[in-house]
């Protein structure tokens, strides 16, 4: 692994920061990002009009947009939806949808039932089996063939806390089909960019702690949909988990960017008080504030290293995301505690938007201990002697690679395994 950024990555960062510092908002800024930097299509292959870049470039972009708290559909469209269209869509669906996504003309959102985004993406639980989507029983979102030989489907159910779900022109809806005996999770396309919404589709914006990251409730009442892909017998769980690892690396970078932005404001406040001769309760209290800022700086930089390592090795992405979310929460708490003026902090304090971003991150993808717990179980950390297996999947599955504790296996050893290589938790855990 080469830890240095390439010249191209540095140029992406510099250009994007200049553009974000230049102001602008809404659709105008979104189209500038699409036209000048091709951000919506950063990870889309060139044959579909994208830039064909990798996770590292996506992490660079998300770090900068996180620092600026950019209100845009970049996360929902480029990080969550586009990889799933690329992985599961037919060639006809890719050709019809991805060029419009890459150009910024079509935004998309991933709608999963029950607000269980972290479980659906395989970050806080196993997405196979689909209990998070209804499990073939009442609840979640259920899908049934439309009948009449049309090949279409009908969806009935509700998805909550959908990022950018109220405005996206395309919804990717995770739903259960087959009832309980043949239950499986599939992804469906619902086009909502026409002059009138599809029959039975209702979208309501929810109150969000972070106004720059809107959340919505999506209700489907016998709504017409199209299967994403050609095979309705294959469960979408593995594809969701694969997309989830890439998304976790990008989201970790975004959280690190937001943490850095909050920390910069806290440090600027302390420096301004020192220059102006502002009084702290005592000189030792002022030194304590500086030490606290220094500790948070180390914590944020450590989380940043973990995020970029996850962009290179996606197996560590869940742990990197947990570390980044905790760093963001700690940095925003300190930034809010230190007000930007002599009076107490209020709702308009400039650090409060970062606190809102931290809250939404925990709401959608946390809490961090669930991410760590699932990563530990996947690595075999909780395997017993009777399990006898090293493995990257459930403990004791016998697979080689990510060894259980004490296994001594080569590869991505869990903490205490003695395994050579880069340990999944040892590299990124706080």
Number of C-alpha atoms within 10 A of each C-alpha: 6 7 9 8 13 11 9 10 17 14 12 18 19 12 14 20 16 10 16 18 10 8 8 12 13 11 12 10 17 20 18 16 20 20 14 11 17 18 28 33 28 23 23 24 17 14 11 20 18 21 18 14 14 15 21 22 24 26 26 23 24 29 27 25 24 24 22 19 23 18 19 20 25 25 23 23 27 25 28 24 23 28 22 21 21 20 16 20 21 16 12 9 16 19 15 12 20 24 21 18 26 28 20 24 14 17 27 30 27 26 31 27 26 19 21 22 25 24 27 26 26 25 29 23 20 20 25 19 17 23 19 25 30 24 23 24 14 12 17 24 29 27 26 17 18 17 10 7 7 8 11 15 19 20 28 20 21 25 25 23 26 27 25 28 29 20 20 20 20 22 27 27 26 29 30 31 25 17 16 13 7 10 19 25 29 26 30 24 22 23 17 17 16 9 6 7 14 16 11 14 18 15 18 15 18 15 11 17 20 20 14 16 20 22 24 21 23 23 20 23 15 18 19 22 24 20 23 24 22 13 12 15 13 12 20 25 22 16 16 24 21 17 21 27 23 27 29 31 33 30 29 33 35 32 35 35 27 33 35 27 23 28 26 17 21 26 19 13 17 19 13 14 16 13 9 8 9 11 10 14 8 9 9 10 11 16 12 12 17 16 12 13 20 14 12 20 19 12 21 26 16 20 30 27 18 28 35 24 23 30 28 19 18 22 25 27 31 36 34 37 36 29 28 37 30 25 28 33 23 19 32 29 19 21 29 23 13 20 19 21 11 9 8 11 17 12 9 8 14 16 27 20 21 30 25 18 26 26 20 20 26 16 17 17 24 22 17 20 14 19 24 22 17 21 26 23 18 23 29 27 28 16 22 13 12 7 14 14 20 29 26 26 16 20 23 23 15 15 14 16 18 29 34 35 22 16 20 16 21 16 17 26 31 32 21 16 20 19 22 16 14 19 22 27 23 15 18 25 18 16
